[in-house]
Amino acid sequence: MPPNLLLPAEDVICNCMRVTEATVCKAIAAGARQLSQVQDRTGAGAMCGGCIPRLERLVGAQAAYQPAV
């Protein structure tokens, strides 16, 4: 079983590709400053796209939606 499958669900940002928040943060720290760069380096957001709003927040992009209150 791949080690990422053993991680707690809250650590996984992309369920499809089992990419953790730590992996995304490492990619950002290594120079991935745009969503497309994070996707290329980690694979996150490449399948269903459900994690893209969270990825956008991590890379500092303005999300195209407003959270409901």
mmCIF file as gemmi writes it, N, C-alpha and C atoms, coordinates in Angstrom:
data_model
loop_
_atom_site.group_PDB
_atom_site.id
_atom_site.type_symbol
_atom_site.label_atom_id
_atom_site.label_alt_id
_atom_site.label_comp_id
_atom_site.label_asym_id
_atom_site.label_entity_id
_atom_site.label_seq_id
_atom_site.pdbx_PDB_ins_code
_atom_site.Cartn_x
_atom_site.Cartn_y
_atom_site.Cartn_z
_atom_site.occupancy
_atom_site.B_iso_or_equiv
_atom_site.pdbx_formal_charge
_atom_site.auth_seq_id
_atom_site.auth_asym_id
_atom_site.pdbx_PDB_model_num
ATOM 1 N N . MET Axp A 1 ? 0.852 -1.181 0 1 0 ? 1 A 1
ATOM 2 C CA . MET Axp A 1 ? 0 0 0 1 0 ? 1 A 1
ATOM 3 C C . MET Axp A 1 ? 0.896 1.242 0 1 0 ? 1 A 1
ATOM 4 N N . PRO Axp A 2 ? 0.637 2.201 -0.929 1 0 ? 2 A 1
ATOM 5 C CA . PRO Axp A 2 ? 1.439 3.426 -0.948 1 0 ? 2 A 1
ATOM 6 C C . PRO Axp A 2 ? 1.325 4.169 0.382 1 0 ? 2 A 1
ATOM 7 N N . PRO Axp A 3 ? 2.408 4.794 0.839 1 0 ? 3 A 1
ATOM 8 C CA . PRO Axp A 3 ? 2.392 5.481 2.127 1 0 ? 3 A 1
ATOM 9 C C . PRO Axp A 3 ? 1.357 6.589 2.223 1 0 ? 3 A 1
ATOM 10 N N . ASN Axp A 4 ? 1.038 7.272 1.114 1 0 ? 4 A 1
ATOM 11 C CA . ASN Axp A 4 ? 0.059 8.361 1.158 1 0 ? 4 A 1
ATOM 12 C C . ASN Axp A 4 ? -1.336 7.879 1.52 1 0 ? 4 A 1
ATOM 13 N N . LEU Axp A 5 ? -1.646 6.61 1.285 1 0 ? 5 A 1
ATOM 14 C CA . LEU Axp A 5 ? -2.968 6.09 1.62 1 0 ? 5 A 1
ATOM 15 C C . LEU Axp A 5 ? -3.151 5.944 3.12 1 0 ? 5 A 1
ATOM 16 N N . LEU Axp A 6 ? -2.062 6.008 3.863 1 0 ? 6 A 1
ATOM 17 C CA . LEU Axp A 6 ? -2.129 5.86 5.311 1 0 ? 6 A 1
ATOM 18 C C . LEU Axp A 6 ? -2.254 7.196 6.026 1 0 ? 6 A 1
ATOM 19 N N . LEU Axp A 7 ? -2.203 8.286 5.291 1 0 ? 7 A 1
ATOM 20 C CA . LEU Axp A 7 ? -2.258 9.612 5.899 1 0 ? 7 A 1
ATOM 21 C C . LEU Axp A 7 ? -3.666 9.956 6.358 1 0 ? 7 A 1
ATOM 22 N N . PRO Axp A 8 ? -3.788 10.749 7.419 1 0 ? 8 A 1
ATOM 23 C CA . PRO Axp A 8 ? -5.117 11.216 7.826 1 0 ? 8 A 1
ATOM 24 C C . PRO Axp A 8 ? -5.747 12.048 6.708 1 0 ? 8 A 1
ATOM 25 N N . ALA Axp A 9 ? -7.058 11.965 6.562 1 0 ? 9 A 1
ATOM 26 C CA . ALA Axp A 9 ? -7.767 12.64 5.468 1 0 ? 9 A 1
ATOM 27 C C . ALA Axp A 9 ? -7.518 14.14 5.462 1 0 ? 9 A 1
ATOM 28 N N . GLU Axp A 10 ? -7.365 14.771 6.637 1 0 ? 10 A 1
ATOM 29 C CA . GLU Axp A 10 ? -7.185 16.226 6.664 1 0 ? 10 A 1
ATOM 30 C C . GLU Axp A 10 ? -5.837 16.655 6.103 1 0 ? 10 A 1
ATOM 31 N N . ASP Axp A 11 ? -4.875 15.742 6.012 1 0 ? 11 A 1
ATOM 32 C CA . ASP Axp A 11 ? -3.58 16.074 5.433 1 0 ? 11 A 1
ATOM 33 C C . ASP Axp A 11 ? -3.59 15.998 3.911 1 0 ? 11 A 1
ATOM 34 N N . VAL Axp A 12 ? -4.565 15.297 3.357 1 0 ? 12 A 1
ATOM 35 C CA . VAL Axp A 12 ? -4.65 15.107 1.91 1 0 ? 12 A 1
ATOM 36 C C . VAL Axp A 12 ? -5.469 16.245 1.313 1 0 ? 12 A 1
ATOM 37 N N . ILE Axp A 13 ? -4.851 16.961 0.373 1 0 ? 13 A 1
ATOM 38 C CA . ILE Axp A 13 ? -5.519 18.073 -0.303 1 0 ? 13 A 1
ATOM 39 C C . ILE Axp A 13 ? -6.24 17.562 -1.545 1 0 ? 13 A 1
ATOM 40 N N . CYS Axp A 14 ? -5.604 16.672 -2.274 1 0 ? 14 A 1
ATOM 41 C CA . CYS Axp A 14 ? -6.162 16.12 -3.512 1 0 ? 14 A 1
ATOM 42 C C . CYS Axp A 14 ? -6.432 14.636 -3.284 1 0 ? 14 A 1
ATOM 43 N N . ASN Axp A 15 ? -7.707 14.303 -3.126 1 0 ? 15 A 1
ATOM 44 C CA . ASN Axp A 15 ? -8.066 12.909 -2.868 1 0 ? 15 A 1
ATOM 45 C C . ASN Axp A 15 ? -7.816 12.01 -4.072 1 0 ? 15 A 1
ATOM 46 N N . CYS Axp A 16 ? -8.004 12.519 -5.276 1 0 ? 16 A 1
ATOM 47 C CA . CYS Axp A 16 ? -7.809 11.702 -6.474 1 0 ? 16 A 1
ATOM 48 C C . CYS Axp A 16 ? -6.357 11.24 -6.611 1 0 ? 16 A 1
ATOM 49 N N . MET Axp A 17 ? -5.435 12.161 -6.394 1 0 ? 17 A 1
ATOM 50 C CA . MET Axp A 17 ? -4.018 11.861 -6.574 1 0 ? 17 A 1
ATOM 51 C C . MET Axp A 17 ? -3.299 11.626 -5.244 1 0 ? 17 A 1
ATOM 52 N N . ARG Axp A 18 ? -4.041 11.749 -4.128 1 0 ? 18 A 1
ATOM 53 C CA . ARG Axp A 18 ? -3.5 11.537 -2.78 1 0 ? 18 A 1
ATOM 54 C C . ARG Axp A 18 ? -2.297 12.448 -2.512 1 0 ? 18 A 1
ATOM 55 N N . VAL Axp A 19 ? -2.432 13.723 -2.86 1 0 ? 19 A 1
ATOM 56 C CA . VAL Axp A 19 ? -1.384 14.719 -2.647 1 0 ? 19 A 1
ATOM 57 C C . VAL Axp A 19 ? -1.681 15.438 -1.338 1 0 ? 19 A 1
ATOM 58 N N . THR Axp A 20 ? -0.668 15.547 -0.495 1 0 ? 20 A 1
ATOM 59 C CA . THR Axp A 20 ? -0.85 16.193 0.799 1 0 ? 20 A 1
ATOM 60 C C . THR Axp A 20 ? -0.599 17.694 0.711 1 0 ? 20 A 1
ATOM 61 N N . GLU Axp A 21 ? -1.088 18.393 1.723 1 0 ? 21 A 1
ATOM 62 C CA . GLU Axp A 21 ? -0.843 19.832 1.809 1 0 ? 21 A 1
ATOM 63 C C . GLU Axp A 21 ? 0.65 20.104 1.936 1 0 ? 21 A 1
ATOM 64 N N . ALA Axp A 22 ? 1.364 19.264 2.66 1 0 ? 22 A 1
ATOM 65 C CA . ALA Axp A 22 ? 2.812 19.439 2.822 1 0 ? 22 A 1
ATOM 66 C C . ALA Axp A 22 ? 3.522 19.354 1.474 1 0 ? 22 A 1
ATOM 67 N N . THR Axp A 23 ? 3.085 18.432 0.614 1 0 ? 23 A 1
ATOM 68 C CA . THR Axp A 23 ? 3.686 18.295 -0.714 1 0 ? 23 A 1
ATOM 69 C C . THR Axp A 23 ? 3.445 19.547 -1.538 1 0 ? 23 A 1
ATOM 70 N N . VAL Axp A 24 ? 2.231 20.082 -1.471 1 0 ? 24 A 1
ATOM 71 C CA . VAL Axp A 24 ? 1.9 21.308 -2.204 1 0 ? 24 A 1
ATOM 72 C C . VAL Axp A 24 ? 2.733 22.47 -1.67 1 0 ? 24 A 1
ATOM 73 N N . CYS Axp A 25 ? 2.842 22.582 -0.36 1 0 ? 25 A 1
ATOM 74 C CA . CYS Axp A 25 ? 3.621 23.671 0.241 1 0 ? 25 A 1
ATOM 75 C C . CYS Axp A 25 ? 5.098 23.571 -0.136 1 0 ? 25 A 1
ATOM 76 N N . LYS Axp A 26 ? 5.623 22.356 -0.231 1 0 ? 26 A 1
ATOM 77 C CA . LYS Axp A 26 ? 7.021 22.173 -0.664 1 0 ? 26 A 1
ATOM 78 C C . LYS Axp A 26 ? 7.202 22.623 -2.105 1 0 ? 26 A 1
ATOM 79 N N . ALA Axp A 27 ? 6.225 22.312 -2.961 1 0 ? 27 A 1
ATOM 80 C CA . ALA Axp A 27 ? 6.311 22.735 -4.363 1 0 ? 27 A 1
ATOM 81 C C . ALA Axp A 27 ? 6.272 24.254 -4.469 1 0 ? 27 A 1
ATOM 82 N N . ILE Axp A 28 ? 5.424 24.885 -3.655 1 0 ? 28 A 1
ATOM 83 C CA . ILE Axp A 28 ? 5.344 26.355 -3.652 1 0 ? 28 A 1
ATOM 84 C C . ILE Axp A 28 ? 6.654 26.948 -3.171 1 0 ? 28 A 1
ATOM 85 N N . ALA Axp A 29 ? 7.214 26.372 -2.111 1 0 ? 29 A 1
ATOM 86 C CA . ALA Axp A 29 ? 8.489 26.862 -1.573 1 0 ? 29 A 1
ATOM 87 C C . ALA Axp A 29 ? 9.628 26.675 -2.568 1 0 ? 29 A 1
ATOM 88 N N . ALA Axp A 30 ? 9.497 25.666 -3.435 1 0 ? 30 A 1
ATOM 89 C CA . ALA Axp A 30 ? 10.534 25.4 -4.438 1 0 ? 30 A 1
ATOM 90 C C . ALA Axp A 30 ? 10.35 26.221 -5.708 1 0 ? 30 A 1
ATOM 91 N N . GLY Axp A 31 ? 9.352 27.122 -5.715 1 0 ? 31 A 1
ATOM 92 C CA . GLY Axp A 31 ? 9.222 28.033 -6.84 1 0 ? 31 A 1
ATOM 93 C C . GLY Axp A 31 ? 7.947 27.933 -7.648 1 0 ? 31 A 1
ATOM 94 N N . ALA Axp A 32 ? 7.062 26.998 -7.328 1 0 ? 32 A 1
ATOM 95 C CA . ALA Axp A 32 ? 5.797 26.891 -8.048 1 0 ? 32 A 1
ATOM 96 C C . ALA Axp A 32 ? 4.873 27.995 -7.544 1 0 ? 32 A 1
ATOM 97 N N . ARG Axp A 33 ? 4.786 29.089 -8.265 1 0 ? 33 A 1
ATOM 98 C CA . ARG Axp A 33 ? 4.033 30.251 -7.822 1 0 ? 33 A 1
ATOM 99 C C . ARG Axp A 33 ? 2.668 30.391 -8.487 1 0 ? 33 A 1
ATOM 100 N N . GLN Axp A 34 ? 2.382 29.504 -9.431 1 0 ? 34 A 1
ATOM 101 C CA . GLN Axp A 34 ? 1.088 29.532 -10.131 1 0 ? 34 A 1
ATOM 102 C C . GLN Axp A 34 ? 0.431 28.17 -9.994 1 0 ? 34 A 1
ATOM 103 N N . LEU Axp A 35 ? -0.895 28.158 -10.066 1 0 ? 35 A 1
ATOM 104 C CA . LEU Axp A 35 ? -1.645 26.917 -9.94 1 0 ? 35 A 1
ATOM 105 C C . LEU Axp A 35 ? -1.143 25.867 -10.928 1 0 ? 35 A 1
ATOM 106 N N . SER Axp A 36 ? -0.941 26.259 -12.164 1 0 ? 36 A 1
ATOM 107 C CA . SER Axp A 36 ? -0.504 25.3 -13.189 1 0 ? 36 A 1
ATOM 108 C C . SER Axp A 36 ? 0.848 24.684 -12.837 1 0 ? 36 A 1
ATOM 109 N N . GLN Axp A 37 ? 1.731 25.468 -12.218 1 0 ? 37 A 1
ATOM 110 C CA . GLN Axp A 37 ? 3.031 24.94 -11.819 1 0 ? 37 A 1
ATOM 111 C C . GLN Axp A 37 ? 2.884 23.933 -10.678 1 0 ? 37 A 1
ATOM 112 N N . VAL Axp A 38 ? 2.004 24.233 -9.733 1 0 ? 38 A 1
ATOM 113 C CA . VAL Axp A 38 ? 1.754 23.295 -8.625 1 0 ? 38 A 1
ATOM 114 C C . VAL Axp A 38 ? 1.162 22.004 -9.179 1 0 ? 38 A 1
ATOM 115 N N . GLN Axp A 39 ? 0.222 22.121 -10.116 1 0 ? 39 A 1
ATOM 116 C CA . GLN Axp A 39 ? -0.381 20.934 -10.725 1 0 ? 39 A 1
ATOM 117 C C . GLN Axp A 39 ? 0.668 20.097 -11.453 1 0 ? 39 A 1
ATOM 118 N N . ASP Axp A 40 ? 1.542 20.747 -12.208 1 0 ? 40 A 1
ATOM 119 C CA . ASP Axp A 40 ? 2.575 20.029 -12.949 1 0 ? 40 A 1
ATOM 120 C C . ASP Axp A 40 ? 3.531 19.295 -12.012 1 0 ? 40 A 1
ATOM 121 N N . ARG Axp A 41 ? 3.897 19.929 -10.922 1 0 ? 41 A 1
ATOM 122 C CA . ARG Axp A 41 ? 4.885 19.347 -10.009 1 0 ? 41 A 1
ATOM 123 C C . ARG Axp A 41 ? 4.322 18.297 -9.072 1 0 ? 41 A 1
ATOM 124 N N . THR Axp A 42 ? 3.032 18.4 -8.725 1 0 ? 42 A 1
ATOM 125 C CA . THR Axp A 42 ? 2.476 17.492 -7.723 1 0 ? 42 A 1
ATOM 126 C C . THR Axp A 42 ? 1.399 16.555 -8.269 1 0 ? 42 A 1
ATOM 127 N N . GLY Axp A 43 ? 0.76 16.928 -9.36 1 0 ? 43 A 1
ATOM 128 C CA . GLY Axp A 43 ? -0.36 16.156 -9.88 1 0 ? 43 A 1
ATOM 129 C C . GLY Axp A 43 ? -1.689 16.54 -9.252 1 0 ? 43 A 1
ATOM 130 N N . ALA Axp A 44 ? -1.654 17.363 -8.222 1 0 ? 44 A 1
ATOM 131 C CA . ALA Axp A 44 ? -2.887 17.783 -7.55 1 0 ? 44 A 1
ATOM 132 C C . ALA Axp A 44 ? -3.75 18.591 -8.512 1 0 ? 44 A 1
ATOM 133 N N . GLY Axp A 45 ? -5.051 18.338 -8.476 1 0 ? 45 A 1
ATOM 134 C CA . GLY Axp A 45 ? -5.981 19.083 -9.318 1 0 ? 45 A 1
ATOM 135 C C . GLY Axp A 45 ? -6.035 18.609 -10.748 1 0 ? 45 A 1
ATOM 136 N N . ALA Axp A 46 ? -5.372 17.513 -11.058 1 0 ? 46 A 1
ATOM 137 C CA . ALA Axp A 46 ? -5.303 17.045 -12.431 1 0 ? 46 A 1
ATOM 138 C C . ALA Axp A 46 ? -6.453 16.125 -12.824 1 0 ? 46 A 1
ATOM 139 N N . MET Axp A 47 ? -7.194 15.605 -11.849 1 0 ? 47 A 1
ATOM 140 C CA . MET Axp A 47 ? -8.267 14.65 -12.176 1 0 ? 47 A 1
ATOM 141 C C . MET Axp A 47 ? -9.634 15.342 -12.16 1 0 ? 47 A 1
ATOM 142 N N . CYS Axp A 48 ? -10.256 15.441 -11.012 1 0 ? 48 A 1
ATOM 143 C CA . CYS Axp A 48 ? -11.624 15.964 -10.944 1 0 ? 48 A 1
ATOM 144 C C . CYS Axp A 48 ? -11.672 17.478 -10.757 1 0 ? 48 A 1
ATOM 145 N N . GLY Axp A 49 ? -10.622 18.065 -10.213 1 0 ? 49 A 1
ATOM 146 C CA . GLY Axp A 49 ? -10.576 19.511 -10.012 1 0 ? 49 A 1
ATOM 147 C C . GLY Axp A 49 ? -11.234 19.989 -8.733 1 0 ? 49 A 1
ATOM 148 N N . GLY Axp A 50 ? -11.736 19.087 -7.916 1 0 ? 50 A 1
ATOM 149 C CA . GLY Axp A 50 ? -12.408 19.482 -6.683 1 0 ? 50 A 1
ATOM 150 C C . GLY Axp A 50 ? -11.516 20.193 -5.684 1 0 ? 50 A 1
ATOM 151 N N . CYS Axp A 51 ? -10.225 19.979 -5.774 1 0 ? 51 A 1
ATOM 152 C CA . CYS Axp A 51 ? -9.287 20.592 -4.831 1 0 ? 51 A 1
ATOM 153 C C . CYS Axp A 51 ? -8.733 21.925 -5.335 1 0 ? 51 A 1
ATOM 154 N N . ILE Axp A 52 ? -9.089 22.331 -6.534 1 0 ? 52 A 1
ATOM 155 C CA . ILE Axp A 52 ? -8.507 23.548 -7.117 1 0 ? 52 A 1
ATOM 156 C C . ILE Axp A 52 ? -8.765 24.793 -6.274 1 0 ? 52 A 1
ATOM 157 N N . PRO Axp A 53 ? -9.962 25.008 -5.709 1 0 ? 53 A 1
ATOM 158 C CA . PRO Axp A 53 ? -10.118 26.198 -4.863 1 0 ? 53 A 1
ATOM 159 C C . PRO Axp A 53 ? -9.143 26.225 -3.679 1 0 ? 53 A 1
ATOM 160 N N . ARG Axp A 54 ? -8.909 25.086 -3.082 1 0 ? 54 A 1
ATOM 161 C CA . ARG Axp A 54 ? -7.955 25.023 -1.961 1 0 ? 54 A 1
ATOM 162 C C . ARG Axp A 54 ? -6.523 25.247 -2.457 1 0 ? 54 A 1
ATOM 163 N N . LEU Axp A 55 ? -6.201 24.698 -3.608 1 0 ? 55 A 1
ATOM 164 C CA . LEU Axp A 55 ? -4.88 24.93 -4.187 1 0 ? 55 A 1
ATOM 165 C C . LEU Axp A 55 ? -4.684 26.404 -4.504 1 0 ? 55 A 1
ATOM 166 N N . GLU Axp A 56 ? -5.724 27.037 -5.047 1 0 ? 56 A 1
ATOM 167 C CA . GLU Axp A 56 ? -5.645 28.463 -5.366 1 0 ? 56 A 1
ATOM 168 C C . GLU Axp A 56 ? -5.369 29.289 -4.114 1 0 ? 56 A 1
ATOM 169 N N . ARG Axp A 57 ? -6.029 28.928 -3.019 1 0 ? 57 A 1
ATOM 170 C CA . ARG Axp A 57 ? -5.787 29.651 -1.769 1 0 ? 57 A 1
ATOM 171 C C . ARG Axp A 57 ? -4.34 29.477 -1.317 1 0 ? 57 A 1
ATOM 172 N N . LEU Axp A 58 ? -3.807 28.296 -1.488 1 0 ? 58 A 1
ATOM 173 C CA . LEU Axp A 58 ? -2.429 28.05 -1.064 1 0 ? 58 A 1
ATOM 174 C C . LEU Axp A 58 ? -1.419 28.825 -1.912 1 0 ? 58 A 1
ATOM 175 N N . VAL Axp A 59 ? -1.676 28.958 -3.183 1 0 ? 59 A 1
ATOM 176 C CA . VAL Axp A 59 ? -0.737 29.688 -4.037 1 0 ? 59 A 1
ATOM 177 C C . VAL Axp A 59 ? -1.038 31.186 -4.04 1 0 ? 59 A 1
ATOM 178 N N . GLY Axp A 60 ? -2.101 31.571 -3.349 1 0 ? 60 A 1
ATOM 179 C CA . GLY Axp A 60 ? -2.387 32.999 -3.213 1 0 ? 60 A 1
ATOM 180 C C . GLY Axp A 60 ? -3.244 33.566 -4.317 1 0 ? 60 A 1
ATOM 181 N N . ALA Axp A 61 ? -3.8 32.723 -5.172 1 0 ? 61 A 1
ATOM 182 C CA . ALA Axp A 61 ? -4.651 33.199 -6.246 1 0 ? 61 A 1
ATOM 183 C C . ALA Axp A 61 ? -6.012 33.597 -5.684 1 0 ? 61 A 1
ATOM 184 N N . GLN Axp A 62 ? -6.657 34.517 -6.323 1 0 ? 62 A 1
ATOM 185 C CA . GLN Axp A 62 ? -7.998 34.914 -5.933 1 0 ? 62 A 1
ATOM 186 C C . GLN Axp A 62 ? -8.974 33.87 -6.463 1 0 ? 62 A 1
ATOM 187 N N . ALA Axp A 63 ? -9.729 33.252 -5.589 1 0 ? 63 A 1
ATOM 188 C CA . ALA Axp A 63 ? -10.705 32.24 -6.008 1 0 ? 63 A 1
ATOM 189 C C . ALA Axp A 63 ? -11.843 32.934 -6.779 1 0 ? 63 A 1
ATOM 190 N N . ALA Axp A 64 ? -12.424 32.207 -7.704 1 0 ? 64 A 1
ATOM 191 C CA . ALA Axp A 64 ? -13.459 32.766 -8.563 1 0 ? 64 A 1
ATOM 192 C C . ALA Axp A 64 ? -14.853 32.604 -7.952 1 0 ? 64 A 1
ATOM 193 N N . TYR Axp A 65 ? -14.925 32.353 -6.678 1 0 ? 65 A 1
ATOM 194 C CA . TYR Axp A 65 ? -16.205 32.19 -6.015 1 0 ? 65 A 1
ATOM 195 C C . TYR Axp A 65 ? -16.167 32.892 -4.66 1 0 ? 65 A 1
ATOM 196 N N . GLN Axp A 66 ? -17.341 33.08 -4.089 1 0 ? 66 A 1
ATOM 197 C CA . GLN Axp A 66 ? -17.455 33.655 -2.757 1 0 ? 66 A 1
ATOM 198 C C . GLN Axp A 66 ? -18.02 32.592 -1.831 1 0 ? 66 A 1
ATOM 199 N N . PRO Axp A 67 ? -17.396 32.352 -0.685 1 0 ? 67 A 1
ATOM 200 C CA . PRO Axp A 67 ? -17.936 31.352 0.232 1 0 ? 67 A 1
ATOM 201 C C . PRO Axp A 67 ? -19.326 31.758 0.736 1 0 ? 67 A 1
ATOM 202 N N . ALA Axp A 68 ? -20.196 30.786 0.834 1 0 ? 68 A 1
ATOM 203 C CA . ALA Axp A 68 ? -21.535 31.033 1.364 1 0 ? 68 A 1
ATOM 204 C C . ALA Axp A 68 ? -21.481 31.193 2.868 1 0 ? 68 A 1
ATOM 205 N N . VAL Axp A 69 ? -22.313 32.083 3.391 1 0 ? 69 A 1
ATOM 206 C CA . VAL Axp A 69 ? -22.373 32.31 4.833 1 0 ? 69 A 1
ATOM 207 C C . VAL Axp A 69 ? -23.705 31.819 5.362 1 0 ? 69 A 1
